[in-house]
Amino acid sequence: MEDIAYRVLLESLGWTQARAGAFLGVSRQTSNAFATGRRAAPAAALKLLRVVFYCSLTMSREHYDCLVQACDLLDACSRPSAADR
């Protein structure tokens, strides 16, 4: 049943599986596995997507875009750079 919730949330957000995977910090393949039901989406990922969806409904577009962009930037900052490897 979780695969349906994952797919519905992605469709509601207008996100591709690749976009959701990048946001959640998983590969496109893993996101696809969640969407097709080959793998159960973690409860925390579903909860986070629900919060993002709620924000998309209640925030101005400008503030919502800033929130999503900030999450992406924070995630990018936490990844080691090529120089650090």
RAFENNOR-V926474 format. One record per residue. N is the residue number from 1. RES is the residue in three letters. SS is DSSP state (~ for helix, > for strand, _ for the rest). PSI is psi in radians with two decimals (* if undefined). Layout:
N/RES/SS/PSI, N/RES/SS/PSI
This chain:
1/MET/_/-0.53, 2/GLU/~/-0.54, 3/ASP/~/-0.61, 4/ILE/~/-0.79, 5/ALA/~/-0.75, 6/TYR/~/-0.86, 7/ARG/~/-0.76, 8/VAL/~/-0.73, 9/LEU/~/-0.75, 10/LEU/~/-0.78, 11/GLU/~/-0.71, 12/SER/~/-0.62, 13/LEU/~/-0.27, 14/GLY/_/0.48, 15/TRP/_/2.55, 16/THR/_/2.92, 17/GLN/~/-0.63, 18/ALA/~/-0.74, 19/ARG/~/-0.79, 20/ALA/~/-0.72, 21/GLY/~/-0.78, 22/ALA/~/-0.74, 23/PHE/~/-0.70, 24/LEU/~/-0.16, 25/GLY/_/0.48, 26/VAL/_/2.90, 27/SER/_/2.87, 28/ARG/~/-0.65, 29/GLN/~/-0.72, 30/THR/~/-0.75, 31/SER/~/-0.70, 32/ASN/~/-0.70, 33/ALA/~/-0.65, 34/PHE/~/-0.78, 35/ALA/~/-0.54, 36/THR/~/-0.10, 37/GLY/_/0.08, 38/ARG/_/-0.44, 39/ARG/_/2.45, 40/ALA/_/2.31, 41/ALA/_/2.33, 42/PRO/_/2.53, 43/ALA/~/-0.66, 44/ALA/~/-0.66, 45/ALA/~/-0.75, 46/LEU/~/-0.72, 47/LYS/~/-0.75, 48/LEU/~/-0.75, 49/LEU/~/-0.62, 50/ARG/~/-0.71, 51/VAL/~/-0.77, 52/VAL/~/-0.73, 53/PHE/~/-0.78, 54/TYR/~/-0.78, 55/CYS/~/-0.64, 56/SER/~/-0.47, 57/LEU/~/-0.52, 58/THR/~/-0.32, 59/MET/_/2.75, 60/SER/_/2.70, 61/ARG/~/-0.72, 62/GLU/~/-0.81, 63/HIS/~/-0.67, 64/TYR/~/-0.82, 65/ASP/~/-0.69, 66/CYS/~/-0.70, 67/LEU/~/-0.86, 68/VAL/~/-0.73, 69/GLN/~/-0.73, 70/ALA/~/-0.70, 71/CYS/~/-0.73, 72/ASP/~/-0.72, 73/LEU/~/-0.70, 74/LEU/~/-0.70, 75/ASP/~/-0.73, 76/ALA/~/-0.61, 77/CYS/~/-0.44, 78/SER/~/-0.21, 79/ARG/_/2.43, 80/PRO/_/2.45, 81/SER/_/2.94, 82/ALA/~/-0.57, 83/ALA/~/-0.50, 84/ASP/~/-0.27, 85/ARG/_/*
